[in-house]
Amino acid sequence: DVTVERGGQKREMDSAQSSMRGALLLALFLVYVVMACQFESLAQPLVILVTVPLAAIGVVWVLLWFDIPVSIVVLIGLILLAGIVVNNAIVLVDRINQNRERGLRLREAVFEAGQTRLRPILMTATASVMGLLPMTGWLEAVPWIGSLGAGQGAEIRAPMAITVIAGLAVSTALTLIVIPVLYTASEAWLEKRATNEEPA
């Protein structure tokens, strides 16, 4: 009749991590609601939210590579990613919708959006990554720049910066391939379904 419980800092860490997971789910839900209102569609925001699991691929890989434990700081980085990585897909899907309103066919609209939005997507992702690099501590040897990420608590902030950089880099690369494919497949399926449901 003896029970063993972990208390103290371990209990507080578990409680904080569960709260952060709830905050991450709430952030994803709010992002979905805002996009559903903006696009006036329930399917397109789901296509856009695929970028979050794509970002998670990069996060898991880099955490394993550098042997970084999942902590509160890493979870904060994931919450940041939930809001950042969807921007690339929003820019892409919005351009596709504009092309279709102009009368372009589905494939033509997707190809044109990919060509015209490639540079802005790469520029914004590169700017975000470059801005976070000093926080990682990898640039300590570089004059002037290395001191930007130094100071008290620098080693605590590094996992968050590494998480965001890895997730954003992988998500950007995969978004340019996966999102157009998913958009084309979902819209083609919806058009086919609408055609079949029309009365003869």
N, C-alpha and C positions, 0 to 999 in steps of 0.2 A: 504493500500500500504506500509506496514511495513514488513521488512524481518529481521529475527534474525539469526545471525551466531555465532558459537563458535570460538573463536580465541585464540591467545596466546599459552600456553603449550598444551591445548587440541588439537588444530589444528596440532601442531608439533608432538604430540603423534600419532594421526591418520595417518599422513603422514609417520612416521617412521614404524608403524605397517604394513601399506600397502606395504612399501618397503621390509620389512622382509618376508612378505608372498610371494612376488615375488621372493625373494632370495631362499626361501624354494622350490618353484616350479622349479626354475632354477637348484637347487642342485639335485632334483629328476630326472629331465630331463638329466642332465649330467651323473649322476650315471647310468641311463638306457642306454645311448649311449655307455659309456665305457663297460658296461657288454655285450651289444649287439655285440660289436666288439670282445670282449674276447671270448664269447661263440659261436659266429657266428650263432646266433639264435635270433629271435624276441620274441619267446614264453617264453623261459627260464628266461630272465631278468624280464619279467612280473611276473612270479612265485616268483622270488626272491624279487621283490619290494612289495609283499604282506606283508613282514615283517614290513614295515613302518606303515600301518594301525594297525597291531598287536601291535606295540609299542605305537601308539596313544591311544589304550585302556588303557594301564597302566598310561599314562600321564593324560588323562581325569579323571580317577579314583582318582589319587593322588592329583590333583589340587582341585578337589571337596572335598576330605577328609580333606586336610589341609587348605582349603579356600584360596588358592593362586590365585590371579587374573592373567589373561593372560597379560603379559607385554613383553617388548622388550627382557628381559633376558630369559624369558620362550621360546620365539620364537627362540632365539639363541640356546637354548638347543635342540629345535626341529630340527634345521638345523644340529647340531652335530649328533643327532640321525639318521637322514637320511643317513649319511655316515657310522655310526658305526653299526647299527643293520643289515645291509645287509651282513656284513662280515660272520656272522654265516651261513646264507643261501648260500652264495657263496661257503664256505668250504664244505657244505653238497652236493650241486648240482654238484660241481666239482668232488667230490669223486664218486658220482653216475655215472657221465659221464665216468670216468676212468674205473669203473667196467663194464659198458656196452661195452666199447671198448675192454675189456678183454674177452668178450663173455658171460658175465652173463646175465640172463634174467632180465626183468624190476624189478619184485618184489625182486628177490635175490639181485640185485644191490642196491636197496633202503634199504633193511634190513642190508646189510653189511656196507653201508655208515653210517647208523644210529648208528650201534654198534661201528665202529672205530672212528667216529668223535664226539661222545658224550662227551668224556673227554676233548678234545681240546676246544670244544665250551663252556663247563661249566667253564673251567679254564680261558679262555679269558674274559668271561662275569664277573666272580667273581673278577678277577684282576681289571677290569675297575670299578666295583662297589666299591671295597675296596679303590681304589685310589680317588674316588669322595666323599667318606663318610666324610672326614674332612671338606670339603667345605659346607656341610649341616649345620654344627653347632651342630649336635647331639652328638658329641664326646667331648664337652667342658670339661666335668668332668674327662676325661681320661688323666692321666699325660703324658706329652710330645706330644702325638698325638693330644690332644685337641687344643694345641696352633698352629698347622699347618694351620688350617682353620680360625684362629682368625686374627684380624687386621682391618684396614680401608676397608670398603666396603664389609665386610664378609656377612652382611645381604642382600646385593644386589646379590651376587653370589649364595646364597643358593637356590633360586628357580631354577636356571639353573641346579645345581647339582642334586636337587630332581627330576627334569624333566627327566634328562638323566638316573638316577638310576632306576626310575620307568619304563620308556619306555624300557630300556635294559633288566631289569629283566623279565618283562611280555613277551616281544618279544622273549627272549631266550627260555622261557618255551613253548610258543605257536609255535615257529618255529620248534622245534623238533617233533611236531605233525602235524601241518598244512602243512608245506612245502613238506614233503614226500608224503602226500595225494594228494596235488595239482599237484606235479610233476608226480606222477603215473597216475592220471586222465588225465592230458594234453597230456602226451606222448602216453598213450593208445588210446586217441581220435585221435591224429595225425597219429599213425600207422594204425588205422582202416580206416581213411580217405584216406591215401595213398594206402592202399590195395584196397579200393573201386574204386579209380580212375585209377588203372592199367588196361590196355586194356585186354580184354578176349582173 
